């Protein structure tokens, strides 16, 4: 996957930046709406976002490396 000549499916730095921005904006909006920011919720939200937003990038990277190694 490319965008403006760069690979966009990389975990670092693109994936990490998007993950951090999504987490911060989401927690800000939750606090703005008057909802609680309990520590347990913060941890679960961070883990879920990390698995769903970076997990597919990691799978793609592994598959690409394995395919390249076979060629």
PDB file of N, H, CA, C and O in Angstrom:
ATOM      1  N   UNK A   1       0.838  -1.165   0.000  1.00  0.00           N
ATOM      2  CA  UNK A   1       0.000   0.000   0.000  1.00  0.00           C
ATOM      3  C   UNK A   1       0.889   1.236   0.000  1.00  0.00           C
ATOM      4  O   UNK A   1       1.835   1.329   0.782  1.00  0.00           O
ATOM      5  N   UNK A   2       0.584   2.171  -0.869  1.00  0.00           N
ATOM      6  H   UNK A   2      -0.185   2.095  -1.504  1.00  0.00           H
ATOM      7  CA  UNK A   2       1.369   3.387  -0.902  1.00  0.00           C
ATOM      8  C   UNK A   2       0.466   4.599  -0.939  1.00  0.00           C
ATOM      9  O   UNK A   2      -0.656   4.551  -1.442  1.00  0.00           O
ATOM     10  N   UNK A   3       0.968   5.662  -0.408  1.00  0.00           N
ATOM     11  H   UNK A   3       1.880   5.701   0.000  1.00  0.00           H
ATOM     12  CA  UNK A   3       0.295   6.941  -0.450  1.00  0.00           C
ATOM     13  C   UNK A   3       1.374   8.004  -0.517  1.00  0.00           C
ATOM     14  O   UNK A   3       2.198   8.123   0.389  1.00  0.00           O
ATOM     15  N   UNK A   4       1.366   8.761  -1.575  1.00  0.00           N
ATOM     16  H   UNK A   4       0.697   8.664  -2.312  1.00  0.00           H
ATOM     17  CA  UNK A   4       2.392   9.786  -1.770  1.00  0.00           C
ATOM     18  C   UNK A   4       3.792   9.183  -1.746  1.00  0.00           C
ATOM     19  O   UNK A   4       4.732   9.806  -1.252  1.00  0.00           O
ATOM     20  N   UNK A   5       3.930   7.981  -2.274  1.00  0.00           N
ATOM     21  H   UNK A   5       3.167   7.475  -2.675  1.00  0.00           H
ATOM     22  CA  UNK A   5       5.235   7.334  -2.360  1.00  0.00           C
ATOM     23  C   UNK A   5       5.697   6.649  -1.094  1.00  0.00           C
ATOM     24  O   UNK A   5       6.823   6.156  -1.046  1.00  0.00           O
ATOM     25  N   UNK A   6       4.868   6.601  -0.070  1.00  0.00           N
ATOM     26  H   UNK A   6       3.952   7.001  -0.109  1.00  0.00           H
ATOM     27  CA  UNK A   6       5.259   5.961   1.192  1.00  0.00           C
ATOM     28  C   UNK A   6       4.364   4.767   1.467  1.00  0.00           C
ATOM     29  O   UNK A   6       3.199   4.740   1.070  1.00  0.00           O
ATOM     30  N   UNK A   7       4.918   3.787   2.148  1.00  0.00           N
ATOM     31  H   UNK A   7       5.864   3.809   2.471  1.00  0.00           H
ATOM     32  CA  UNK A   7       4.099   2.653   2.580  1.00  0.00           C
ATOM     33  C   UNK A   7       3.219   3.106   3.730  1.00  0.00           C
ATOM     34  O   UNK A   7       3.709   3.702   4.690  1.00  0.00           O
ATOM     35  N   UNK A   8       1.915   2.830   3.643  1.00  0.00           N
ATOM     36  H   UNK A   8       1.517   2.346   2.864  1.00  0.00           H
ATOM     37  CA  UNK A   8       0.988   3.301   4.677  1.00  0.00           C
ATOM     38  C   UNK A   8       0.607   2.225   5.678  1.00  0.00           C
ATOM     39  O   UNK A   8      -0.028   2.533   6.687  1.00  0.00           O
ATOM     40  N   UNK A   9       0.971   0.987   5.436  1.00  0.00           N
ATOM     41  H   UNK A   9       1.486   0.737   4.616  1.00  0.00           H
ATOM     42  CA  UNK A   9       0.580  -0.084   6.335  1.00  0.00           C
ATOM     43  C   UNK A   9       1.593  -0.385   7.416  1.00  0.00           C
ATOM     44  O   UNK A   9       1.481  -1.401   8.102  1.00  0.00           O
ATOM     45  N   UNK A  10       2.582   0.481   7.582  1.00  0.00           N
ATOM     46  H   UNK A  10       2.673   1.307   7.025  1.00  0.00           H
ATOM     47  CA  UNK A  10       3.623   0.222   8.584  1.00  0.00           C
ATOM     48  C   UNK A  10       3.114   0.455  10.008  1.00  0.00           C
ATOM     49  O   UNK A  10       2.316   1.358  10.257  1.00  0.00           O
ATOM     50  N   UNK A  11       3.583  -0.361  10.917  1.00  0.00           N
ATOM     51  H   UNK A  11       4.231  -1.095  10.715  1.00  0.00           H
ATOM     52  CA  UNK A  11       3.208  -0.204  12.324  1.00  0.00           C
ATOM     53  C   UNK A  11       3.858   1.054  12.887  1.00  0.00           C
ATOM     54  O   UNK A  11       3.227   1.824  13.611  1.00  0.00           O
ATOM     55  N   UNK A  12       5.131   1.250  12.542  1.00  0.00           N
ATOM     56  H   UNK A  12       5.643   0.624  11.953  1.00  0.00           H
ATOM     57  CA  UNK A  12       5.855   2.424  13.038  1.00  0.00           C
ATOM     58  C   UNK A  12       6.322   3.242  11.872  1.00  0.00           C
ATOM     59  O   UNK A  12       6.886   2.649  10.953  1.00  0.00           O
ATOM     60  N   UNK A  13       6.155   4.499  11.811  1.00  0.00           N
ATOM     61  H   UNK A  13       5.697   4.981  12.559  1.00  0.00           H
ATOM     62  CA  UNK A  13       5.508   5.394  12.759  1.00  0.00           C
ATOM     63  C   UNK A  13       4.040   5.664  12.453  1.00  0.00           C
ATOM     64  O   UNK A  13       3.324   6.181  13.311  1.00  0.00           O
ATOM     65  N   UNK A  14       3.570   5.326  11.241  1.00  0.00           N
ATOM     66  H   UNK A  14       4.151   4.906  10.545  1.00  0.00           H
ATOM     67  CA  UNK A  14       2.203   5.671  10.865  1.00  0.00           C
ATOM     68  C   UNK A  14       1.158   5.082  11.799  1.00  0.00           C
ATOM     69  O   UNK A  14       0.295   5.801  12.302  1.00  0.00           O
ATOM     70  N   UNK A  15       1.231   3.776  12.032  1.00  0.00           N
ATOM     71  H   UNK A  15       1.932   3.192  11.624  1.00  0.00           H
ATOM     72  CA  UNK A  15       0.248   3.114  12.884  1.00  0.00           C
ATOM     73  C   UNK A  15       0.256   3.645  14.306  1.00  0.00           C
ATOM     74  O   UNK A  15      -0.801   3.851  14.903  1.00  0.00           O
ATOM     75  N   UNK A  16       1.437   3.866  14.846  1.00  0.00           N
ATOM     76  H   UNK A  16       2.295   3.699  14.361  1.00  0.00           H
ATOM     77  CA  UNK A  16       1.544   4.368  16.215  1.00  0.00           C
ATOM     78  C   UNK A  16       0.973   5.778  16.331  1.00  0.00           C
ATOM     79  O   UNK A  16       0.309   6.101  17.316  1.00  0.00           O
ATOM     80  N   UNK A  17       1.226   6.614  15.336  1.00  0.00           N
ATOM     81  H   UNK A  17       1.766   6.352  14.535  1.00  0.00           H
ATOM     82  CA  UNK A  17       0.686   7.973  15.364  1.00  0.00           C
ATOM     83  C   UNK A  17      -0.837   7.959  15.308  1.00  0.00           C
ATOM     84  O   UNK A  17      -1.495   8.665  16.071  1.00  0.00           O
ATOM     85  N   UNK A  18      -1.392   7.163  14.414  1.00  0.00           N
ATOM     86  H   UNK A  18      -0.857   6.590  13.793  1.00  0.00           H
ATOM     87  CA  UNK A  18      -2.854   7.092  14.284  1.00  0.00           C
ATOM     88  C   UNK A  18      -3.469   6.528  15.561  1.00  0.00           C
ATOM     89  O   UNK A  18      -4.508   7.009  16.013  1.00  0.00           O
ATOM     90  N   UNK A  19      -2.840   5.520  16.140  1.00  0.00           N
ATOM     91  H   UNK A  19      -1.995   5.129  15.773  1.00  0.00           H
ATOM     92  CA  UNK A  19      -3.328   4.943  17.392  1.00  0.00           C
ATOM     93  C   UNK A  19      -3.347   5.998  18.494  1.00  0.00           C
ATOM     94  O   UNK A  19      -4.357   6.156  19.180  1.00  0.00           O
ATOM     95  N   UNK A  20      -2.242   6.719  18.670  1.00  0.00           N
ATOM     96  H   UNK A  20      -1.421   6.590  18.113  1.00  0.00           H
ATOM     97  CA  UNK A  20      -2.154   7.728  19.729  1.00  0.00           C
ATOM     98  C   UNK A  20      -3.177   8.844  19.515  1.00  0.00           C
ATOM     99  O   UNK A  20      -3.839   9.272  20.460  1.00  0.00           O
ATOM    100  N   UNK A  21      -3.304   9.309  18.287  1.00  0.00           N
ATOM    101  H   UNK A  21      -2.766   8.961  17.519  1.00  0.00           H
ATOM    102  CA  UNK A  21      -4.258  10.390  17.997  1.00  0.00           C
ATOM    103  C   UNK A  21      -5.687   9.934  18.265  1.00  0.00           C
ATOM    104  O   UNK A  21      -6.478  10.677  18.846  1.00  0.00           O
ATOM    105  N   UNK A  22      -6.019   8.721  17.846  1.00  0.00           N
ATOM    106  H   UNK A  22      -5.377   8.118  17.374  1.00  0.00           H
ATOM    107  CA  UNK A  22      -7.369   8.200  18.058  1.00  0.00           C
ATOM    108  C   UNK A  22      -7.678   8.068  19.545  1.00  0.00           C
ATOM    109  O   UNK A  22      -8.768   8.426  19.992  1.00  0.00           O
ATOM    110  N   UNK A  23      -6.725   7.558  20.301  1.00  0.00           N
ATOM    111  H   UNK A  23      -5.840   7.267  19.938  1.00  0.00           H
ATOM    112  CA  UNK A  23      -6.914   7.368  21.733  1.00  0.00           C
ATOM    113  C   UNK A  23      -7.114   8.715  22.442  1.00  0.00           C
ATOM    114  O   UNK A  23      -8.045   8.874  23.231  1.00  0.00           O
ATOM    115  N   UNK A  24      -6.250   9.664  22.160  1.00  0.00           N
ATOM    116  H   UNK A  24      -5.493   9.535  21.519  1.00  0.00           H
ATOM    117  CA  UNK A  24      -6.320  10.969  22.826  1.00  0.00           C
ATOM    118  C   UNK A  24      -7.626  11.683  22.472  1.00  0.00           C
ATOM    119  O   UNK A  24      -8.312  12.194  23.358  1.00  0.00           O
ATOM    120  N   UNK A  25      -7.970  11.721  21.199  1.00  0.00           N
ATOM    121  H   UNK A  25      -7.413  11.307  20.480  1.00  0.00           H
ATOM    122  CA  UNK A  25      -9.212  12.396  20.788  1.00  0.00           C
ATOM    123  C   UNK A  25     -10.429  11.688  21.386  1.00  0.00           C
ATOM    124  O   UNK A  25     -11.358  12.344  21.856  1.00  0.00           O
ATOM    125  N   UNK A  26     -10.426  10.359  21.370  1.00  0.00           N
ATOM    126  H   UNK A  26      -9.671   9.826  20.987  1.00  0.00           H
ATOM    127  CA  UNK A  26     -11.543   9.605  21.932  1.00  0.00           C
ATOM    128  C   UNK A  26     -11.732   9.844  23.413  1.00  0.00           C
ATOM    129  O   UNK A  26     -12.859  10.024  23.874  1.00  0.00           O
ATOM    130  N   UNK A  27     -10.644   9.848  24.164  1.00  0.00           N
ATOM    131  H   UNK A  27      -9.729   9.701  23.789  1.00  0.00           H
ATOM    132  CA  UNK A  27     -10.751  10.081  25.610  1.00  0.00           C
ATOM    133  C   UNK A  27     -11.133  11.528  25.904  1.00  0.00           C
ATOM    134  O   UNK A  27     -11.848  11.795  26.869  1.00  0.00           O
ATOM    135  N   UNK A  28     -10.662  12.463  25.079  1.00  0.00           N
ATOM    136  H   UNK A  28     -10.081  12.245  24.295  1.00  0.00           H
ATOM    137  CA  UNK A  28     -11.051  13.861  25.239  1.00  0.00           C
ATOM    138  C   UNK A  28     -12.554  14.026  25.013  1.00  0.00           C
ATOM    139  O   UNK A  28     -13.233  14.692  25.794  1.00  0.00           O
ATOM    140  N   UNK A  29     -13.065  13.421  23.952  1.00  0.00           N
ATOM    141  H   UNK A  29     -12.513  12.880  23.318  1.00  0.00           H
ATOM    142  CA  UNK A  29     -14.499  13.510  23.666  1.00  0.00           C
ATOM    143  C   UNK A  29     -15.329  12.842  24.753  1.00  0.00           C
ATOM    144  O   UNK A  29     -16.406  13.323  25.106  1.00  0.00           O
ATOM    145  N   UNK A  30     -14.826  11.731  25.282  1.00  0.00           N
ATOM    146  H   UNK A  30     -13.951  11.340  24.996  1.00  0.00           H
ATOM    147  CA  UNK A  30     -15.542  11.046  26.366  1.00  0.00           C
ATOM    148  C   UNK A  30     -15.606  11.940  27.604  1.00  0.00           C
ATOM    149  O   UNK A  30     -16.655  12.050  28.240  1.00  0.00           O
ATOM    150  N   UNK A  31     -14.486  12.577  27.946  1.00  0.00           N
ATOM    151  H   UNK A  31     -13.634  12.487  27.430  1.00  0.00           H
ATOM    152  CA  UNK A  31     -14.464  13.471  29.102  1.00  0.00           C
ATOM    153  C   UNK A  31     -15.354  14.687  28.856  1.00  0.00           C
ATOM    154  O   UNK A  31     -16.048  15.138  29.767  1.00  0.00           O
ATOM    155  N   UNK A  32     -15.340  15.213  27.649  1.00  0.00           N
ATOM    156  H   UNK A  32     -14.776  14.846  26.909  1.00  0.00           H
ATOM    157  CA  UNK A  32     -16.161  16.367  27.292  1.00  0.00           C
ATOM    158  C   UNK A  32     -17.650  16.038  27.419  1.00  0.00           C
ATOM    159  O   UNK A  32     -18.455  16.904  27.761  1.00  0.00           O
ATOM    160  N   UNK A  33     -18.007  14.793  27.143  1.00  0.00           N
ATOM    161  H   UNK A  33     -17.353  14.090  26.865  1.00  0.00           H
ATOM    162  CA  UNK A  33     -19.403  14.365  27.246  1.00  0.00           C
ATOM    163  C   UNK A  33     -19.816  14.084  28.692  1.00  0.00           C
ATOM    164  O   UNK A  33     -20.972  13.758  28.960  1.00  0.00           O
ATOM    165  N   UNK A  34     -18.868  14.211  29.615  1.00  0.00           N
ATOM    166  H   UNK A  34     -17.928  14.476  29.397  1.00  0.00           H
ATOM    167  CA  UNK A  34     -19.192  14.002  31.020  1.00  0.00           C
ATOM    168  C   UNK A  34     -19.126  12.559  31.465  1.00  0.00           C
ATOM    169  O   UNK A  34     -19.582  12.230  32.560  1.00  0.00           O
ATOM    170  N   UNK A  35     -18.567  11.688  30.636  1.00  0.00           N
ATOM    171  H   UNK A  35     -18.197  11.955  29.747  1.00  0.00           H
ATOM    172  CA  UNK A  35     -18.437  10.277  31.007  1.00  0.00           C
ATOM    173  C   UNK A  35     -17.175  10.078  31.834  1.00  0.00           C
ATOM    174  O   UNK A  35     -16.235  10.867  31.744  1.00  0.00           O
ATOM    175  N   UNK A  36     -17.158   9.039  32.626  1.00  0.00           N
ATOM    176  H   UNK A  36     -17.922   8.398  32.700  1.00  0.00           H
ATOM    177  CA  UNK A  36     -16.022   8.790  33.510  1.00  0.00           C
ATOM    178  C   UNK A  36     -14.826   8.249  32.731  1.00  0.00           C
ATOM    179  O   UNK A  36     -14.975   7.577  31.710  1.00  0.00           O
ATOM    180  N   UNK A  37     -13.656   8.558  33.234  1.00  0.00           N
ATOM    181  H   UNK A  37     -13.535   9.104  34.063  1.00  0.00           H
ATOM    182  CA  UNK A  37     -12.402   8.042  32.667  1.00  0.00           C
ATOM    183  C   UNK A  37     -11.747   7.129  33.709  1.00  0.00           C
ATOM    184  O   UNK A  37     -10.616   7.358  34.139  1.00  0.00           O
ATOM    185  N   UNK A  38     -12.475   6.109  34.093  1.00  0.00           N
ATOM    186  H   UNK A  38     -13.394   5.923  33.744  1.00  0.00           H
ATOM    187  CA  UNK A  38     -11.971   5.156  35.079  1.00  0.00           C
ATOM    188  C   UNK A  38     -10.718   4.481  34.549  1.00  0.00           C
ATOM    189  O   UNK A  38     -10.635   4.199  33.353  1.00  0.00           O
ATOM    190  N   UNK A  39      -9.742   4.213  35.407  1.00  0.00           N
ATOM    191  H   UNK A  39      -9.810   4.442  36.379  1.00  0.00           H
ATOM    192  CA  UNK A  39      -8.495   3.591  34.958  1.00  0.00           C
ATOM    193  C   UNK A  39      -8.719   2.287  34.188  1.00  0.00           C
ATOM    194  O   UNK A  39      -8.031   2.020  33.202  1.00  0.00           O
ATOM    195  N   UNK A  40      -9.669   1.485  34.634  1.00  0.00           N
ATOM    196  H   UNK A  40     -10.228   1.701  35.435  1.00  0.00           H
ATOM    197  CA  UNK A  40      -9.952   0.224  33.936  1.00  0.00           C
ATOM    198  C   UNK A  40     -10.416   0.469  32.509  1.00  0.00           C
ATOM    199  O   UNK A  40     -10.014  -0.245  31.590  1.00  0.00           O
ATOM    200  N   UNK A  41     -11.261   1.477  32.323  1.00  0.00           N
ATOM    201  H   UNK A  41     -11.588   2.057  33.069  1.00  0.00           H
ATOM    202  CA  UNK A  41     -11.732   1.805  30.979  1.00  0.00           C
ATOM    203  C   UNK A  41     -10.586   2.283  30.110  1.00  0.00           C
ATOM    204  O   UNK A  41     -10.496   1.901  28.943  1.00  0.00           O
ATOM    205  N   UNK A  42      -9.711   3.107  30.655  1.00  0.00           N
ATOM    206  H   UNK A  42      -9.784   3.417  31.603  1.00  0.00           H
ATOM    207  CA  UNK A  42      -8.575   3.616  29.888  1.00  0.00           C
ATOM    208  C   UNK A  42      -7.678   2.475  29.402  1.00  0.00           C
ATOM    209  O   UNK A  42      -7.208   2.483  28.264  1.00  0.00           O
ATOM    210  N   UNK A  43      -7.451   1.505  30.271  1.00  0.00           N
ATOM    211  H   UNK A  43      -7.833   1.499  31.195  1.00  0.00           H
ATOM    212  CA  UNK A  43      -6.604   0.366  29.903  1.00  0.00           C
ATOM    213  C   UNK A  43      -7.276  -0.490  28.838  1.00  0.00           C
ATOM    214  O   UNK A  43      -6.647  -0.847  27.842  1.00  0.00           O
ATOM    215  N   UNK A  44      -8.541  -0.819  29.038  1.00  0.00           N
ATOM    216  H   UNK A  44      -9.052  -0.529  29.847  1.00  0.00           H
ATOM    217  CA  UNK A  44      -9.254  -1.660  28.071  1.00  0.00           C
ATOM    218  C   UNK A  44      -9.341  -0.961  26.715  1.00  0.00           C
ATOM    219  O   UNK A  44      -9.155  -1.595  25.676  1.00  0.00           O
ATOM    220  N   UNK A  45      -9.620   0.329  26.722  1.00  0.00           N
ATOM    221  H   UNK A  45      -9.772   0.844  27.566  1.00  0.00           H
ATOM    222  CA  UNK A  45      -9.695   1.076  25.460  1.00  0.00           C
ATOM    223  C   UNK A  45      -8.350   1.069  24.746  1.00  0.00           C
ATOM    224  O   UNK A  45      -8.297   0.887  23.529  1.00  0.00           O
ATOM    225  N   UNK A  46      -7.269   1.262  25.483  1.00  0.00           N
ATOM    226  H   UNK A  46      -7.312   1.410  26.471  1.00  0.00           H
ATOM    227  CA  UNK A  46      -5.933   1.271  24.879  1.00  0.00           C
ATOM    228  C   UNK A  46      -5.582  -0.102  24.291  1.00  0.00           C
ATOM    229  O   UNK A  46      -5.044  -0.185  23.187  1.00  0.00           O
ATOM    230  N   UNK A  47      -5.883  -1.161  25.020  1.00  0.00           N
ATOM    231  H   UNK A  47      -6.320  -1.093  25.917  1.00  0.00           H
ATOM    232  CA  UNK A  47      -5.589  -2.515  24.531  1.00  0.00           C
ATOM    233  C   UNK A  47      -6.420  -2.839  23.299  1.00  0.00           C
ATOM    234  O   UNK A  47      -5.893  -3.369  22.321  1.00  0.00           O
ATOM    235  N   UNK A  48      -7.710  -2.529  23.333  1.00  0.00           N
ATOM    236  H   UNK A  48      -8.138  -2.098  24.128  1.00  0.00           H
ATOM    237  CA  UNK A  48      -8.579  -2.807  22.194  1.00  0.00           C
ATOM    238  C   UNK A  48      -8.126  -2.036  20.960  1.00  0.00           C
ATOM    239  O   UNK A  48      -8.014  -2.608  19.876  1.00  0.00           O
ATOM    240  N   UNK A  49      -7.867  -0.752  21.117  1.00  0.00           N
ATOM    241  H   UNK A  49      -7.957  -0.287  21.997  1.00  0.00           H
ATOM    242  CA  UNK A  49      -7.415   0.042  19.976  1.00  0.00           C
ATOM    243  C   UNK A  49      -6.085  -0.470  19.429  1.00  0.00           C
ATOM    244  O   UNK A  49      -5.890  -0.522  18.214  1.00  0.00           O
ATOM    245  N   UNK A  50      -5.181  -0.842  20.310  1.00  0.00           N
ATOM    246  H   UNK A  50      -5.339  -0.800  21.296  1.00  0.00           H
ATOM    247  CA  UNK A  50      -3.885  -1.351  19.864  1.00  0.00           C
ATOM    248  C   UNK A  50      -4.049  -2.630  19.064  1.00  0.00           C
ATOM    249  O   UNK A  50      -3.447  -2.777  18.000  1.00  0.00           O
ATOM    250  N   UNK A  51      -4.848  -3.548  19.555  1.00  0.00           N
ATOM    251  H   UNK A  51      -5.338  -3.429  20.419  1.00  0.00           H
ATOM    252  CA  UNK A  51      -5.041  -4.816  18.842  1.00  0.00           C
ATOM    253  C   UNK A  51      -5.729  -4.623  17.506  1.00  0.00           C
ATOM    254  O   UNK A  51      -5.338  -5.236  16.513  1.00  0.00           O
ATOM    255  N   UNK A  52      -6.751  -3.777  17.470  1.00  0.00           N
ATOM    256  H   UNK A  52      -7.069  -3.279  18.277  1.00  0.00           H
ATOM    257  CA  UNK A  52      -7.498  -3.624  16.226  1.00  0.00           C
ATOM    258  C   UNK A  52      -6.809  -2.703  15.225  1.00  0.00           C
ATOM    259  O   UNK A  52      -6.911  -2.924  14.019  1.00  0.00           O
ATOM    260  N   UNK A  53      -6.113  -1.682  15.698  1.00  0.00           N
ATOM    261  H   UNK A  53      -6.029  -1.502  16.678  1.00  0.00           H
ATOM    262  CA  UNK A  53      -5.505  -0.732  14.770  1.00  0.00           C
ATOM    263  C   UNK A  53      -4.100  -1.122  14.343  1.00  0.00           C
ATOM    264  O   UNK A  53      -3.678  -0.787  13.236  1.00  0.00           O
ATOM    265  N   UNK A  54      -3.375  -1.819  15.193  1.00  0.00           N
ATOM    266  H   UNK A  54      -3.718  -2.091  16.092  1.00  0.00           H
ATOM    267  CA  UNK A  54      -2.015  -2.223  14.827  1.00  0.00           C
ATOM    268  C   UNK A  54      -1.938  -3.697  14.464  1.00  0.00           C
ATOM    269  O   UNK A  54      -1.006  -4.118  13.779  1.00  0.00           O
ATOM    270  N   UNK A  55      -2.900  -4.478  14.912  1.00  0.00           N
ATOM    271  H   UNK A  55      -3.657  -4.136  15.468  1.00  0.00           H
ATOM    272  CA  UNK A  55      -2.870  -5.916  14.646  1.00  0.00           C
ATOM    273  C   UNK A  55      -2.864  -6.243  13.169  1.00  0.00           C
ATOM    274  O   UNK A  55      -2.055  -7.062  12.733  1.00  0.00           O
ATOM    275  N   UNK A  56      -3.748  -5.626  12.371  1.00  0.00           N
ATOM    276  H   UNK A  56      -4.405  -4.961  12.725  1.00  0.00           H
ATOM    277  CA  UNK A  56      -3.798  -5.931  10.946  1.00  0.00           C
ATOM    278  C   UNK A  56      -2.518  -5.479  10.258  1.00  0.00           C
ATOM    279  O   UNK A  56      -2.081  -6.115   9.299  1.00  0.00           O
ATOM    280  N   UNK A  57      -1.911  -4.397  10.726  1.00  0.00           N
ATOM    281  H   UNK A  57      -2.267  -3.880  11.504  1.00  0.00           H
ATOM    282  CA  UNK A  57      -0.654  -3.938  10.130  1.00  0.00           C
ATOM    283  C   UNK A  57       0.462  -4.949  10.388  1.00  0.00           C
ATOM    284  O   UNK A  57       1.284  -5.217   9.511  1.00  0.00           O
ATOM    285  N   UNK A  58       0.480  -5.498  11.582  1.00  0.00           N
ATOM    286  H   UNK A  58      -0.188  -5.280  12.294  1.00  0.00           H
ATOM    287  CA  UNK A  58       1.481  -6.514  11.902  1.00  0.00           C
ATOM    288  C   UNK A  58       1.301  -7.781  11.090  1.00  0.00           C
ATOM    289  O   UNK A  58       2.278  -8.379  10.640  1.00  0.00           O
ATOM    290  N   UNK A  59       0.054  -8.194  10.900  1.00  0.00           N
ATOM    291  H   UNK A  59      -0.740  -7.709  11.266  1.00  0.00           H
ATOM    292  CA  UNK A  59      -0.229  -9.384  10.096  1.00  0.00           C
ATOM    293  C   UNK A  59       0.219  -9.165   8.652  1.00  0.00           C
ATOM    294  O   UNK A  59       0.818 -10.052   8.045  1.00  0.00           O
ATOM    295  N   UNK A  60      -0.072  -7.987   8.105  1.00  0.00           N
ATOM    296  H   UNK A  60      -0.559  -7.266   8.598  1.00  0.00           H
ATOM    297  CA  UNK A  60       0.337  -7.675   6.731  1.00  0.00           C
ATOM    298  C   UNK A  60       1.856  -7.675   6.617  1.00  0.00           C
ATOM    299  O   UNK A  60       2.400  -8.198   5.645  1.00  0.00           O
ATOM    300  N   UNK A  61       2.541  -7.101   7.586  1.00  0.00           N
ATOM    301  H   UNK A  61       2.099  -6.676   8.376  1.00  0.00           H
ATOM    302  CA  UNK A  61       4.003  -7.083   7.551  1.00  0.00           C
ATOM    303  C   UNK A  61       4.578  -8.496   7.595  1.00  0.00           C
ATOM    304  O   UNK A  61       5.499  -8.816   6.844  1.00  0.00           O
ATOM    305  N   UNK A  62       4.042  -9.338   8.466  1.00  0.00           N
ATOM    306  H   UNK A  62       3.294  -9.078   9.077  1.00  0.00           H
ATOM    307  CA  UNK A  62       4.528 -10.717   8.549  1.00  0.00           C
ATOM    308  C   UNK A  62       4.282 -11.471   7.257  1.00  0.00           C
ATOM    309  O   UNK A  62       5.162 -12.188   6.781  1.00  0.00           O
ATOM    310  N   UNK A  63       3.099 -11.319   6.682  1.00  0.00           N
ATOM    311  H   UNK A  63       2.384 -10.737   7.069  1.00  0.00           H
ATOM    312  CA  UNK A  63       2.775 -12.006   5.431  1.00  0.00           C
ATOM    313  C   UNK A  63       3.676 -11.529   4.303  1.00  0.00           C
ATOM    314  O   UNK A  63       4.117 -12.333   3.482  1.00  0.00           O
ATOM    315  N   UNK A  64       3.951 -10.245   4.254  1.00  0.00           N
ATOM    316  H   UNK A  64       3.593  -9.592   4.921  1.00  0.00           H
ATOM    317  CA  UNK A  64       4.820  -9.691   3.211  1.00  0.00           C
ATOM    318  C   UNK A  64       6.239 -10.205   3.363  1.00  0.00           C
ATOM    319  O   UNK A  64       6.883 -10.549   2.372  1.00  0.00           O
ATOM    320  N   UNK A  65       6.732 -10.261   4.585  1.00  0.00           N
ATOM    321  H   UNK A  65       6.209  -9.982   5.390  1.00  0.00           H
ATOM    322  CA  UNK A  65       8.095 -10.765   4.828  1.00  0.00           C
ATOM    323  C   UNK A  65       8.208 -12.241   4.445  1.00  0.00           C
ATOM    324  O   UNK A  65       9.188 -12.661   3.829  1.00  0.00           O
ATOM    325  N   UNK A  66       7.188 -13.024   4.820  1.00  0.00           N
ATOM    326  H   UNK A  66       6.392 -12.683   5.320  1.00  0.00           H
ATOM    327  CA  UNK A  66       7.223 -14.448   4.507  1.00  0.00           C
ATOM    328  C   UNK A  66       7.155 -14.676   3.002  1.00  0.00           C
ATOM    329  O   UNK A  66       7.846 -15.548   2.475  1.00  0.00           O
ATOM    330  N   UNK A  67       6.331 -13.899   2.311  1.00  0.00           N
ATOM    331  H   UNK A  67       5.770 -13.191   2.739  1.00  0.00           H
ATOM    332  CA  UNK A  67       6.231 -14.035   0.870  1.00  0.00           C
ATOM    333  C   UNK A  67       7.545 -13.638   0.204  1.00  0.00           C
ATOM    334  O   UNK A  67       7.979 -14.292  -0.745  1.00  0.00           O
ATOM    335  N   UNK A  68       8.181 -12.579   0.687  1.00  0.00           N
ATOM    336  H   UNK A  68       7.829 -12.047   1.458  1.00  0.00           H
ATOM    337  CA  UNK A  68       9.445 -12.129   0.125  1.00  0.00           C
ATOM    338  C   UNK A  68      10.551 -13.158   0.376  1.00  0.00           C
ATOM    339  O   UNK A  68      11.435 -13.337  -0.461  1.00  0.00           O
ATOM    340  N   UNK A  69      10.501 -13.833   1.526  1.00  0.00           N
ATOM    341  H   UNK A  69       9.782 -13.688   2.206  1.00  0.00           H
ATOM    342  CA  UNK A  69      11.516 -14.829   1.856  1.00  0.00           C
ATOM    343  C   UNK A  69      11.410 -16.048   0.963  1.00  0.00           C
ATOM    344  O   UNK A  69      12.413 -16.700   0.673  1.00  0.00           O
ATOM    345  N   UNK A  70      10.187 -16.363   0.520  1.00  0.00           N
ATOM    346  H   UNK A  70       9.372 -15.833   0.755  1.00  0.00           H
ATOM    347  CA  UNK A  70       9.994 -17.521  -0.366  1.00  0.00           C
ATOM    348  C   UNK A  70      10.450 -17.246  -1.784  1.00  0.00           C
ATOM    349  O   UNK A  70      10.780 -18.179  -2.515  1.00  0.00           O
ATOM    350  N   UNK A  71      10.475 -15.983  -2.188  1.00  0.00           N
ATOM    351  H   UNK A  71      10.207 -15.225  -1.594  1.00  0.00           H
ATOM    352  CA  UNK A  71      10.843 -15.642  -3.570  1.00  0.00           C
ATOM    353  C   UNK A  71      12.301 -15.620  -3.774  1.00  0.00           C
ATOM    354  O   UNK A  71      12.765 -15.350  -4.882  1.00  0.00           O
TER     355      UNK A  71
END
